[in-house]
Amino acid sequence: MNRRVILGLTIGSVIASVLPSAAETFPNRAITLVVPFAAGGSTDLVARLVAASMSTTLGQQVIVENVGGAGGNLGADRVARADPDGYTILMGTVATHALNPLMLKAKPYDPVADFAPISLLVLVPNVLVVNPQLPANNVKDLIQLLKENPGKYSYASSGNGTPLHLSGELFKSMAGVSMEHIPYKGAGPALNDLLGNQVSIMFDNLPSSSSHIKSGTLRALGVTTKDRAPSFPDIPTVDETVPGYETYTWNALFAPAGTPTEIVARLNEAAKTALADPGVISRMKDFSAKIVGSTPDELASHVKAEIQKWEPIVKSTGVTLD
């Protein structure tokens, strides 16, 4: 090895030791938070609340980008294929990281191997809502109406394979009723048609329907968790009429696999700071979202547990996606 090469290597080593690493300077530009559904739904609401607070903590904008379609798969796949540098992250859900991988015949990504978990943010109840023109004031009325009119009524969801879709299919199976499923590219578009009475019934995340329930533009028949929602204690659970019925969703942050642990830790810290923000806490409480704020390892364990939990339910309903 000649002196020039040795000198070059030596200078390079000195520069490398002096210059800060990418992890040490992270972030030095805007971060894109991909929401894999259309704007206006529960996942979008949670993302925008958290992103605003994270922007302050990180000193760079966290920009929410809605990439709807394929029940959340398009947005999730985009993040799975992004550079693992922390500048493109995902607002994942039970759909993107448990249900879709279980239902899809062709799997565009692996929910465990293709992502670096950051933090489980919140657990969110779902709710069964109807247009007020539908002649059903409670879950019992709805079941009777559907049994008397098999196939006449339709229910909307935020997309094929989403928790809201599965909530409807599980309800049909357990209540012994028939209704057509109409998938949308997100909860927002589905809600618009429900409000306009183009569709009569919907299983939605409680956050995105809460204002409509309060105003009376939608009628809530039941929440889908085992316990009543603290923000709507007068709404019964579906389980009170259909024993054993339970579904819910969750929101969590993920980065592409291979993202440096220091960057994941920085994002985790910013997410936890956001969840401790009094303004964020107040808004989450408004729609009964339970704040978690986990470690990356805890989120990794949660994803594996959710896949194990939902697998027999998916099989029992027979739902598959191309």
BALOBA-1460 file (C-alpha; in Angstrom, 3 decimals):
// residues 322
<rec num="1" residu="m" x="0.000" y="0.000" z="0.000"/>
<rec num="2" residu="n" x="1.617" y="3.315" z="-1.066"/>
<rec num="3" residu="r" x="1.878" y="6.470" z="1.013"/>
<rec num="4" residu="r" x="-0.919" y="8.231" z="-0.908"/>
<rec num="5" residu="v" x="-3.417" y="5.464" z="-0.143"/>
<rec num="6" residu="i" x="-2.352" y="5.333" z="3.490"/>
<rec num="7" residu="l" x="-2.667" y="9.108" z="3.772"/>
<rec num="8" residu="g" x="-6.107" y="9.003" z="2.175"/>
<rec num="9" residu="l" x="-7.312" y="6.313" z="4.567"/>
<rec num="10" residu="t" x="-5.928" y="8.218" z="7.535"/>
<rec num="11" residu="i" x="-7.626" y="11.472" z="6.521"/>
<rec num="12" residu="g" x="-10.874" y="9.603" z="5.899"/>
<rec num="13" residu="s" x="-10.726" y="8.034" z="9.359"/>
<rec num="14" residu="v" x="-10.120" y="11.433" z="10.980"/>
<rec num="15" residu="i" x="-13.051" y="13.002" z="9.101"/>
<rec num="16" residu="a" x="-15.343" y="10.089" z="10.026"/>
<rec num="17" residu="s" x="-14.405" y="10.454" z="13.680"/>
<rec num="18" residu="v" x="-15.089" y="14.185" z="13.657"/>
<rec num="19" residu="l" x="-18.298" y="14.350" z="11.592"/>
<rec num="20" residu="p" x="-21.513" y="13.462" z="13.421"/>
<rec num="21" residu="s" x="-23.373" y="10.350" z="12.292"/>
<rec num="22" residu="a" x="-26.772" y="10.504" z="10.605"/>
<rec num="23" residu="a" x="-28.346" y="9.255" z="13.826"/>
<rec num="24" residu="e" x="-26.719" y="12.056" z="15.828"/>
<rec num="25" residu="t" x="-28.040" y="14.768" z="13.496"/>
<rec num="26" residu="f" x="-31.500" y="13.234" z="13.081"/>
<rec num="27" residu="p" x="-33.743" y="14.867" z="12.088"/>
<rec num="28" residu="n" x="-32.337" y="17.584" z="9.865"/>
<rec num="29" residu="r" x="-35.309" y="17.769" z="7.497"/>
<rec num="30" residu="a" x="-39.050" y="17.059" z="7.447"/>
<rec num="31" residu="i" x="-40.384" y="13.611" z="8.314"/>
<rec num="32" residu="t" x="-43.266" y="12.059" z="6.372"/>
<rec num="33" residu="l" x="-45.831" y="10.190" z="8.460"/>
<rec num="34" residu="v" x="-47.808" y="7.973" z="6.101"/>
<rec num="35" residu="v" x="-51.431" y="7.360" z="7.079"/>
<rec num="36" residu="p" x="-52.578" y="4.374" z="5.008"/>
<rec num="37" residu="f" x="-56.175" y="5.587" z="4.795"/>
<rec num="38" residu="a" x="-58.031" y="8.616" z="3.461"/>
<rec num="39" residu="a" x="-58.244" y="11.784" z="5.545"/>
<rec num="40" residu="g" x="-60.989" y="12.139" z="8.113"/>
<rec num="41" residu="g" x="-60.903" y="8.749" z="9.813"/>
<rec num="42" residu="s" x="-59.728" y="7.779" z="13.281"/>
<rec num="43" residu="t" x="-56.192" y="6.879" z="12.199"/>
<rec num="44" residu="d" x="-55.873" y="10.237" z="10.453"/>
<rec num="45" residu="l" x="-57.120" y="12.113" z="13.542"/>
<rec num="46" residu="v" x="-54.659" y="10.370" z="15.857"/>
<rec num="47" residu="a" x="-51.813" y="10.892" z="13.360"/>
<rec num="48" residu="r" x="-52.399" y="14.642" z="13.068"/>
<rec num="49" residu="l" x="-52.592" y="15.118" z="16.830"/>
<rec num="50" residu="v" x="-49.374" y="13.203" z="17.426"/>
<rec num="51" residu="a" x="-47.545" y="14.668" z="14.406"/>
<rec num="52" residu="a" x="-48.137" y="18.262" z="15.526"/>
<rec num="53" residu="s" x="-46.614" y="17.622" z="18.947"/>
<rec num="54" residu="m" x="-43.740" y="15.536" z="17.564"/>
<rec num="55" residu="s" x="-42.864" y="18.390" z="15.210"/>
<rec num="56" residu="t" x="-42.271" y="20.668" z="18.177"/>
<rec num="57" residu="t" x="-40.158" y="18.093" z="20.020"/>
<rec num="58" residu="l" x="-38.045" y="17.119" z="17.013"/>
<rec num="59" residu="g" x="-37.589" y="20.641" z="15.659"/>
<rec num="60" residu="q" x="-38.659" y="19.506" z="12.191"/>
<rec num="61" residu="q" x="-42.081" y="19.179" z="10.589"/>
<rec num="62" residu="v" x="-43.762" y="15.789" z="10.765"/>
<rec num="63" residu="i" x="-45.964" y="15.930" z="7.674"/>
<rec num="64" residu="v" x="-48.991" y="13.642" z="7.478"/>
<rec num="65" residu="e" x="-49.494" y="12.106" z="4.043"/>
<rec num="66" residu="n" x="-52.623" y="10.075" z="3.332"/>
<rec num="67" residu="v" x="-51.969" y="7.081" z="1.071"/>
<rec num="68" residu="g" x="-55.312" y="5.273" z="1.005"/>
<rec num="69" residu="g" x="-56.320" y="2.129" z="-0.809"/>
<rec num="70" residu="a" x="-56.244" y="-1.668" z="-0.515"/>
<rec num="71" residu="g" x="-57.352" y="-1.580" z="3.125"/>
<rec num="72" residu="g" x="-54.160" y="0.150" z="4.224"/>
<rec num="73" residu="n" x="-51.769" y="-2.046" z="2.237"/>
<rec num="74" residu="l" x="-50.634" y="0.633" z="-0.221"/>
<rec num="75" residu="g" x="-49.432" y="3.000" z="2.473"/>
<rec num="76" residu="a" x="-47.878" y="0.262" z="4.592"/>
<rec num="77" residu="d" x="-46.045" y="-1.201" z="1.605"/>
<rec num="78" residu="r" x="-44.698" y="2.222" z="0.706"/>
<rec num="79" residu="v" x="-43.106" y="2.595" z="4.123"/>
<rec num="80" residu="a" x="-41.809" y="-0.985" z="4.113"/>
<rec num="81" residu="r" x="-39.900" y="-0.150" z="0.903"/>
<rec num="82" residu="a" x="-38.685" y="3.302" z="2.014"/>
<rec num="83" residu="d" x="-35.120" y="4.128" z="2.950"/>
<rec num="84" residu="p" x="-34.498" y="3.067" z="6.573"/>
<rec num="85" residu="d" x="-33.421" y="6.519" z="7.694"/>
<rec num="86" residu="g" x="-36.366" y="7.577" z="9.860"/>
<rec num="87" residu="y" x="-37.684" y="10.159" z="7.415"/>
<rec num="88" residu="t" x="-40.598" y="8.002" z="6.232"/>
<rec num="89" residu="i" x="-42.657" y="6.346" z="8.978"/>
<rec num="90" residu="l" x="-46.050" y="4.675" z="9.173"/>
<rec num="91" residu="m" x="-49.124" y="5.102" z="11.320"/>
<rec num="92" residu="g" x="-49.869" y="1.386" z="11.479"/>
<rec num="93" residu="t" x="-53.040" y="-0.268" z="12.682"/>
<rec num="94" residu="v" x="-54.412" y="-3.709" z="13.475"/>
<rec num="95" residu="a" x="-55.374" y="-3.815" z="9.790"/>
<rec num="96" residu="t" x="-51.893" y="-3.218" z="8.383"/>
<rec num="97" residu="h" x="-50.080" y="-5.399" z="10.919"/>
<rec num="98" residu="a" x="-52.466" y="-8.242" z="11.756"/>
<rec num="99" residu="l" x="-55.649" y="-8.524" z="9.720"/>
<rec num="100" residu="n" x="-54.406" y="-7.850" z="6.182"/>
<rec num="101" residu="p" x="-51.431" y="-10.193" z="6.439"/>
<rec num="102" residu="l" x="-53.804" y="-12.920" z="7.635"/>
<rec num="103" residu="m" x="-56.370" y="-12.343" z="4.867"/>
<rec num="104" residu="l" x="-54.270" y="-11.549" z="1.818"/>
<rec num="105" residu="k" x="-53.517" y="-14.325" z="-0.630"/>
<rec num="106" residu="a" x="-50.509" y="-12.393" z="-1.963"/>
<rec num="107" residu="k" x="-48.674" y="-10.585" z="0.823"/>
<rec num="108" residu="p" x="-46.853" y="-7.389" z="-0.293"/>
<rec num="109" residu="y" x="-44.925" y="-7.123" z="2.982"/>
<rec num="110" residu="d" x="-44.181" y="-8.992" z="6.191"/>
<rec num="111" residu="p" x="-45.692" y="-7.180" z="9.211"/>
<rec num="112" residu="v" x="-42.861" y="-8.320" z="11.470"/>
<rec num="113" residu="a" x="-39.745" y="-8.615" z="9.289"/>
<rec num="114" residu="d" x="-40.277" y="-5.492" z="7.153"/>
<rec num="115" residu="f" x="-40.773" y="-2.931" z="9.933"/>
<rec num="116" residu="a" x="-38.935" y="-1.475" z="12.901"/>
<rec num="117" residu="p" x="-41.486" y="-0.903" z="15.707"/>
<rec num="118" residu="i" x="-41.408" y="2.549" z="17.313"/>
<rec num="119" residu="s" x="-44.335" y="2.833" z="19.740"/>
<rec num="120" residu="l" x="-47.869" y="1.608" z="20.335"/>
<rec num="121" residu="l" x="-49.761" y="4.887" z="20.735"/>
<rec num="122" residu="v" x="-53.432" y="4.236" z="21.533"/>
<rec num="123" residu="l" x="-56.160" y="1.600" z="21.683"/>
<rec num="124" residu="v" x="-59.406" y="2.755" z="20.038"/>
<rec num="125" residu="p" x="-62.974" y="1.410" z="20.403"/>
<rec num="126" residu="n" x="-65.108" y="0.844" z="17.325"/>
<rec num="127" residu="v" x="-68.772" y="1.778" z="17.216"/>
<rec num="128" residu="l" x="-71.828" y="0.581" z="15.308"/>
<rec num="129" residu="v" x="-73.554" y="3.656" z="13.875"/>
<rec num="130" residu="v" x="-76.539" y="4.106" z="11.567"/>
<rec num="131" residu="n" x="-78.152" y="6.915" z="9.636"/>
<rec num="132" residu="p" x="-80.993" y="8.328" z="11.808"/>
<rec num="133" residu="q" x="-83.486" y="7.509" z="9.031"/>
<rec num="134" residu="l" x="-82.901" y="3.794" z="9.584"/>
<rec num="135" residu="p" x="-85.754" y="2.416" z="11.736"/>
<rec num="136" residu="a" x="-83.489" y="0.909" z="14.416"/>
<rec num="137" residu="n" x="-82.851" y="2.483" z="17.805"/>
<rec num="138" residu="n" x="-80.679" y="-0.258" z="19.296"/>
<rec num="139" residu="v" x="-78.786" y="-3.412" z="18.358"/>
<rec num="140" residu="k" x="-81.837" y="-5.626" z="18.956"/>
<rec num="141" residu="d" x="-83.913" y="-3.491" z="16.565"/>
<rec num="142" residu="l" x="-81.191" y="-3.682" z="13.926"/>
<rec num="143" residu="i" x="-80.919" y="-7.460" z="14.132"/>
<rec num="144" residu="q" x="-84.694" y="-7.795" z="13.769"/>
<rec num="145" residu="l" x="-84.719" y="-5.368" z="10.809"/>
<rec num="146" residu="l" x="-81.945" y="-7.254" z="9.029"/>
<rec num="147" residu="k" x="-83.578" y="-10.636" z="9.617"/>
<rec num="148" residu="e" x="-86.889" y="-9.358" z="8.245"/>
<rec num="149" residu="n" x="-85.145" y="-7.862" z="5.205"/>
<rec num="150" residu="p" x="-82.243" y="-10.170" z="4.285"/>
<rec num="151" residu="g" x="-79.854" y="-8.579" z="1.810"/>
<rec num="152" residu="k" x="-81.740" y="-5.276" z="1.651"/>
<rec num="153" residu="y" x="-79.333" y="-3.180" z="3.726"/>
<rec num="154" residu="s" x="-75.628" y="-2.478" z="3.298"/>
<rec num="155" residu="y" x="-72.880" y="-1.516" z="5.700"/>
<rec num="156" residu="a" x="-69.872" y="0.672" z="4.958"/>
<rec num="157" residu="s" x="-66.296" y="0.244" z="6.107"/>
<rec num="158" residu="s" x="-62.948" y="1.971" z="5.583"/>
<rec num="159" residu="g" x="-61.842" y="-0.768" z="3.187"/>
<rec num="160" residu="n" x="-61.531" y="-4.481" z="2.554"/>
<rec num="161" residu="g" x="-59.694" y="-6.249" z="5.337"/>
<rec num="162" residu="t" x="-59.852" y="-3.365" z="7.794"/>
<rec num="163" residu="p" x="-60.954" y="-3.839" z="11.419"/>
<rec num="164" residu="l" x="-64.216" y="-2.128" z="10.489"/>
<rec num="165" residu="h" x="-64.835" y="-4.644" z="7.693"/>
<rec num="166" residu="l" x="-64.072" y="-7.526" z="10.043"/>
<rec num="167" residu="s" x="-66.313" y="-5.957" z="12.702"/>
<rec num="168" residu="g" x="-69.203" y="-6.152" z="10.243"/>
<rec num="169" residu="e" x="-68.462" y="-9.699" z="9.146"/>
<rec num="170" residu="l" x="-68.152" y="-10.873" z="12.749"/>
<rec num="171" residu="f" x="-71.453" y="-9.173" z="13.585"/>
<rec num="172" residu="k" x="-73.187" y="-10.864" z="10.638"/>
<rec num="173" residu="s" x="-71.848" y="-14.236" z="11.716"/>
<rec num="174" residu="m" x="-72.646" y="-13.930" z="15.422"/>
<rec num="175" residu="a" x="-76.056" y="-12.238" z="14.989"/>
<rec num="176" residu="g" x="-77.135" y="-14.475" z="12.092"/>
<rec num="177" residu="v" x="-77.989" y="-11.595" z="9.759"/>
<rec num="178" residu="s" x="-77.333" y="-10.653" z="6.135"/>
<rec num="179" residu="m" x="-76.111" y="-7.311" z="4.767"/>
<rec num="180" residu="e" x="-73.838" y="-6.319" z="1.903"/>
<rec num="181" residu="h" x="-70.384" y="-4.911" z="2.565"/>
<rec num="182" residu="i" x="-69.417" y="-1.697" z="0.758"/>
<rec num="183" residu="p" x="-65.692" y="-0.888" z="1.122"/>
<rec num="184" residu="y" x="-64.339" y="2.667" z="0.843"/>
<rec num="185" residu="k" x="-60.806" y="4.081" z="0.712"/>
<rec num="186" residu="g" x="-61.075" y="5.316" z="4.281"/>
<rec num="187" residu="a" x="-63.504" y="6.107" z="7.069"/>
<rec num="188" residu="g" x="-63.942" y="9.708" z="5.860"/>
<rec num="189" residu="p" x="-65.529" y="8.859" z="2.483"/>
<rec num="190" residu="a" x="-67.604" y="6.114" z="4.108"/>
<rec num="191" residu="l" x="-68.931" y="8.539" z="6.723"/>
<rec num="192" residu="n" x="-69.883" y="11.024" z="4.016"/>
<rec num="193" residu="d" x="-72.109" y="8.445" z="2.341"/>
<rec num="194" residu="l" x="-73.539" y="7.326" z="5.676"/>
<rec num="195" residu="l" x="-74.430" y="10.923" z="6.551"/>
<rec num="196" residu="g" x="-76.010" y="11.320" z="3.109"/>
<rec num="197" residu="n" x="-77.941" y="8.054" z="3.592"/>
<rec num="198" residu="q" x="-76.384" y="6.436" z="0.504"/>
<rec num="199" residu="v" x="-75.577" y="3.603" z="2.922"/>
<rec num="200" residu="s" x="-77.441" y="2.955" z="6.169"/>
<rec num="201" residu="i" x="-75.022" y="1.202" z="8.518"/>
<rec num="202" residu="m" x="-71.353" y="1.467" z="9.406"/>
<rec num="203" residu="f" x="-68.814" y="0.091" z="11.824"/>
<rec num="204" residu="d" x="-66.472" y="3.000" z="12.496"/>
<rec num="205" residu="n" x="-63.702" y="3.956" z="14.886"/>
<rec num="206" residu="l" x="-65.305" y="5.916" z="17.700"/>
<rec num="207" residu="p" x="-63.058" y="9.005" z="17.270"/>
<rec num="208" residu="s" x="-64.172" y="9.781" z="13.720"/>
<rec num="209" residu="s" x="-67.881" y="9.293" z="14.510"/>
<rec num="210" residu="s" x="-67.930" y="10.982" z="17.912"/>
<rec num="211" residu="s" x="-68.842" y="14.492" z="16.717"/>
<rec num="212" residu="h" x="-71.665" y="13.130" z="14.549"/>
<rec num="213" residu="i" x="-72.995" y="11.072" z="17.455"/>
<rec num="214" residu="k" x="-72.973" y="14.138" z="19.709"/>
<rec num="215" residu="s" x="-74.737" y="16.282" z="17.103"/>
<rec num="216" residu="g" x="-77.341" y="13.621" z="16.346"/>
<rec num="217" residu="t" x="-76.455" y="13.322" z="12.658"/>
<rec num="218" residu="l" x="-75.592" y="9.683" z="13.357"/>
<rec num="219" residu="r" x="-77.226" y="7.264" z="15.796"/>
<rec num="220" residu="a" x="-74.866" y="5.054" z="17.806"/>
<rec num="221" residu="l" x="-76.257" y="1.609" z="18.578"/>
<rec num="222" residu="g" x="-73.293" y="0.058" z="20.367"/>
<rec num="223" residu="v" x="-69.559" y="0.175" z="21.012"/>
<rec num="224" residu="t" x="-67.601" y="-2.918" z="20.073"/>
<rec num="225" residu="t" x="-65.400" y="-3.260" z="23.156"/>
<rec num="226" residu="k" x="-66.318" y="-5.393" z="26.166"/>
<rec num="227" residu="d" x="-66.785" y="-2.292" z="28.329"/>
<rec num="228" residu="r" x="-68.693" y="0.886" z="27.563"/>
<rec num="229" residu="a" x="-66.642" y="3.834" z="26.333"/>
<rec num="230" residu="p" x="-65.918" y="6.396" z="29.096"/>
<rec num="231" residu="s" x="-66.710" y="9.313" z="26.759"/>
<rec num="232" residu="f" x="-70.100" y="7.794" z="25.824"/>
<rec num="233" residu="p" x="-71.262" y="5.877" z="28.911"/>
<rec num="234" residu="d" x="-74.886" y="5.826" z="27.711"/>
<rec num="235" residu="i" x="-74.052" y="3.841" z="24.567"/>
<rec num="236" residu="p" x="-74.371" y="0.120" z="25.329"/>
<rec num="237" residu="t" x="-71.882" y="-2.440" z="24.096"/>
<rec num="238" residu="v" x="-72.808" y="-4.746" z="21.219"/>
<rec num="239" residu="d" x="-71.834" y="-7.544" z="23.614"/>
<rec num="240" residu="e" x="-74.855" y="-6.683" z="25.769"/>
<rec num="241" residu="t" x="-77.076" y="-7.930" z="22.919"/>
<rec num="242" residu="v" x="-74.704" y="-10.289" z="21.102"/>
<rec num="243" residu="p" x="-72.726" y="-11.992" z="23.909"/>
<rec num="244" residu="g" x="-69.046" y="-12.473" z="23.176"/>
<rec num="245" residu="y" x="-68.828" y="-9.834" z="20.454"/>
<rec num="246" residu="e" x="-65.676" y="-7.690" z="20.668"/>
<rec num="247" residu="t" x="-63.466" y="-5.782" z="18.221"/>
<rec num="248" residu="y" x="-61.263" y="-2.705" z="18.478"/>
<rec num="249" residu="t" x="-58.365" y="-1.073" z="16.702"/>
<rec num="250" residu="w" x="-55.051" y="0.490" z="17.643"/>
<rec num="251" residu="n" x="-52.569" y="2.959" z="16.234"/>
<rec num="252" residu="a" x="-48.800" y="2.560" z="16.327"/>
<rec num="253" residu="l" x="-45.723" y="4.058" z="14.710"/>
<rec num="254" residu="f" x="-43.397" y="1.959" z="12.549"/>
<rec num="255" residu="a" x="-40.253" y="2.682" z="10.536"/>
<rec num="256" residu="p" x="-38.793" y="0.536" z="7.753"/>
<rec num="257" residu="a" x="-36.750" y="-2.457" z="8.916"/>
<rec num="258" residu="g" x="-33.087" y="-1.591" z="9.295"/>
<rec num="259" residu="t" x="-33.669" y="1.897" z="10.682"/>
<rec num="260" residu="p" x="-30.847" y="2.627" z="13.183"/>
<rec num="261" residu="t" x="-31.828" y="1.980" z="16.790"/>
<rec num="262" residu="e" x="-30.736" y="5.503" z="17.761"/>
<rec num="263" residu="i" x="-33.227" y="6.998" z="15.297"/>
<rec num="264" residu="v" x="-35.990" y="4.650" z="16.459"/>
<rec num="265" residu="a" x="-35.245" y="5.711" z="20.040"/>
<rec num="266" residu="r" x="-35.449" y="9.399" z="19.070"/>
<rec num="267" residu="l" x="-38.816" y="8.868" z="17.397"/>
<rec num="268" residu="n" x="-40.057" y="6.833" z="20.362"/>
<rec num="269" residu="e" x="-39.074" y="9.622" z="22.732"/>
<rec num="270" residu="a" x="-40.884" y="12.227" z="20.594"/>
<rec num="271" residu="a" x="-44.005" y="10.035" z="20.383"/>
<rec num="272" residu="k" x="-44.119" y="9.555" z="24.159"/>
<rec num="273" residu="t" x="-43.677" y="13.292" z="24.663"/>
<rec num="274" residu="a" x="-46.637" y="13.883" z="22.338"/>
<rec num="275" residu="l" x="-48.796" y="11.434" z="24.292"/>
<rec num="276" residu="a" x="-47.962" y="13.298" z="27.521"/>
<rec num="277" residu="d" x="-49.045" y="16.636" z="26.020"/>
<rec num="278" residu="p" x="-52.132" y="17.879" z="27.952"/>
<rec num="279" residu="g" x="-53.801" y="18.972" z="24.716"/>
<rec num="280" residu="v" x="-53.287" y="15.566" z="23.130"/>
<rec num="281" residu="i" x="-54.483" y="13.793" z="26.285"/>
<rec num="282" residu="s" x="-57.653" y="15.901" z="26.321"/>
<rec num="283" residu="r" x="-58.479" y="15.186" z="22.661"/>
<rec num="284" residu="m" x="-57.796" y="11.467" z="23.032"/>
<rec num="285" residu="k" x="-60.067" y="11.397" z="26.077"/>
<rec num="286" residu="d" x="-62.834" y="13.056" z="24.056"/>
<rec num="287" residu="f" x="-63.174" y="9.985" z="21.877"/>
<rec num="288" residu="s" x="-62.167" y="7.306" z="24.421"/>
<rec num="289" residu="a" x="-58.813" y="6.468" z="22.857"/>
<rec num="290" residu="k" x="-56.722" y="4.775" z="25.551"/>
<rec num="291" residu="i" x="-53.163" y="6.135" z="25.569"/>
<rec num="292" residu="v" x="-50.399" y="3.516" z="25.781"/>
<rec num="293" residu="g" x="-46.996" y="4.871" z="24.666"/>
<rec num="294" residu="s" x="-44.967" y="1.649" z="24.544"/>
<rec num="295" residu="t" x="-41.321" y="0.828" z="23.955"/>
<rec num="296" residu="p" x="-40.276" y="-0.583" z="20.553"/>
<rec num="297" residu="d" x="-39.902" y="-4.074" z="22.069"/>
<rec num="298" residu="e" x="-43.354" y="-3.882" z="23.637"/>
<rec num="299" residu="l" x="-44.861" y="-2.943" z="20.263"/>
<rec num="300" residu="a" x="-43.040" y="-5.851" z="18.601"/>
<rec num="301" residu="s" x="-44.579" y="-8.240" z="21.146"/>
<rec num="302" residu="h" x="-47.991" y="-6.614" z="20.701"/>
<rec num="303" residu="v" x="-47.949" y="-7.163" z="16.926"/>
<rec num="304" residu="k" x="-47.104" y="-10.850" z="17.334"/>
<rec num="305" residu="a" x="-49.840" y="-11.273" z="19.952"/>
<rec num="306" residu="e" x="-52.409" y="-9.539" z="17.723"/>
<rec num="307" residu="i" x="-51.607" y="-11.848" z="14.800"/>
<rec num="308" residu="q" x="-52.082" y="-14.874" z="17.064"/>
<rec num="309" residu="k" x="-55.350" y="-13.460" z="18.443"/>
<rec num="310" residu="w" x="-56.951" y="-12.556" z="15.122"/>
<rec num="311" residu="e" x="-55.912" y="-15.642" z="13.135"/>
<rec num="312" residu="p" x="-58.725" y="-17.921" z="14.413"/>
<rec num="313" residu="i" x="-61.279" y="-15.089" z="14.044"/>
<rec num="314" residu="v" x="-60.263" y="-14.434" z="10.440"/>
<rec num="315" residu="k" x="-60.489" y="-18.151" z="9.676"/>
<rec num="316" residu="s" x="-63.912" y="-18.458" z="11.295"/>
<rec num="317" residu="t" x="-65.356" y="-15.588" z="9.242"/>
<rec num="318" residu="g" x="-63.818" y="-16.904" z="6.017"/>
<rec num="319" residu="v" x="-62.752" y="-13.452" z="4.836"/>
<rec num="320" residu="t" x="-59.949" y="-13.470" z="2.244"/>
<rec num="321" residu="l" x="-58.516" y="-10.740" z="0.047"/>
<rec num="322" residu="d" x="-56.892" y="-10.998" z="-3.382"/>
